[in-house]
Amino acid sequence: MDAASIGHAVVKGLQNFSGYMYPNEFELHWGLLIVIYPYLTGLVAGAFILASLERVFQVKALQPVYRLSLLSALAFLLVAPMPLFAHLGHPERALEMLWTPHLQSAMAMFGFVYAWYLLVVLLLEVWFDFRKDIVLRSRQSKGIVKYFYLLLTLGATDISEEAVRFDHKAGKLITIIGIPSAFMLHGYVGFIFGSIKANPWWSSVLMPIVFLFSAMVSGIAVMLLIYLMASWLRKKAVDMNCLNKLAEFLLYAMIIDFSLEFLDFIHRLYESEESIQILGQLITNRLFISLIVLQIILGSIIPMIGILFARFGKGTDWIKRAIYFLSAILVQVGIFSIRWNVVIGGQLFSKSLRGLTVYKAQLFGLEGILVAVGLLILPYAILCVLVRILPPWNDPGPEIQKT
């Protein structure tokens, strides 16, 4: 390649940059996989908090999605650390945080938070809630399936009224413990970003709170989608009372989340620190589509208007279900955009606050779009397996009807 061609390639590449950038600021260290990680943990926390509304706060209208929410939270939690492992390149390095714990590092504490939430909270609650069904299925099944369910019982095969009552009490206690654990699981992600003082896009005391409420929004929305799709696939009627209650909680959570984000924006604008100019360029230039269009308009305002109209307006149940379904999809687009804008957006301006760069996701590779799509689909595949093993539906399966 001659000098002219090299010069042309350099000039073409530099068209993506504006202002003054250091050479080590051209390439972003956190890419698409780090965007997916807080998105998945938010779904875990949101689904579990939704389940707690029925178990702890006695919102009986949500009973049709209670056990489904538990299994969904478990499916998403099993996949949640995978983006981090892929980003590491050598997943075995993750064991260092367990072998050499550093209690003053919020990022290093993830291993302990994850282990606590998986082993002590979710798995225990799922076991207590499904234990009776597991025992019944072990008695009705044959062959290897029978031994599989017997193994799941862990030797506890007593399904007397007293034993089932104890399961319920134990499950409720674990749910109460699990609520602050869910806050810790996802709130610490916002804490990591919010505590980075050197980055004005991330540094905010509201960041952990915004992450928590956006997690509730995403979790409720995804459970609304899963419930509608599951009812359609099973050819079962949708409980409109449950669906309307889901939409109500989704609307309330969205209003609070949107208000907190707007408050954070007003606070930054009022402070008008030296970074306000570059952040303004970031919003109007690099993040205009993902922030203004996808996050605010399509992901927040339109779904809130749609849910408000469907829930409190007049219309047939079919129209309400269609609006709820479309609104929940838009909410997921908006929440994913929030994660994108936080993780990617915080790396698009220089540390000197005088230049902007770009991020282009690759199609192939360990941190490419195909791997990201696979990680987003994997929890639903795991959920399909879980509901086959432990059906969460209120209507009993054929094996249990025989008893």
Buried (B, 14 or more C-beta within 10 A) or exposed (E): EEEEEEEEEEEEEEEEBBBEBEEEBBEBEBBBBBBBBBBBBBBBBBBBBBBBBBBBEEBEBBBBBBBBBBBBBBBBBBBBBBBBBBBEEEEEEBEEBEEEEEEEEBEBBBBEBBEBBBEBBBBBBBBBBBBBBBBBBBBBBEEEEBEBBBEBBEEBEBBEEEBBEBBEEBBBBBBEBBBEBBBBBBBBBBBBBBBBEEBBBBBBEBBBBBBBBBBBBBBBBBBBBBBBEBBEEEEEEBBEEBBBBBBBBBBEBBBBBBEBBEEBEEEBEEEEEEBBEBBEBBBEEBBEEBBBEBBBEBBBBBBBEBBBBBBEEEEEEEEBBBBBBBBBBBBBBBBBBBBBBBBBBBBBBBEEBEBBBBBEBEEEEEBBEEBBEBBBEBBBEBBEEBBEBBBBBEEEEEBBEEE
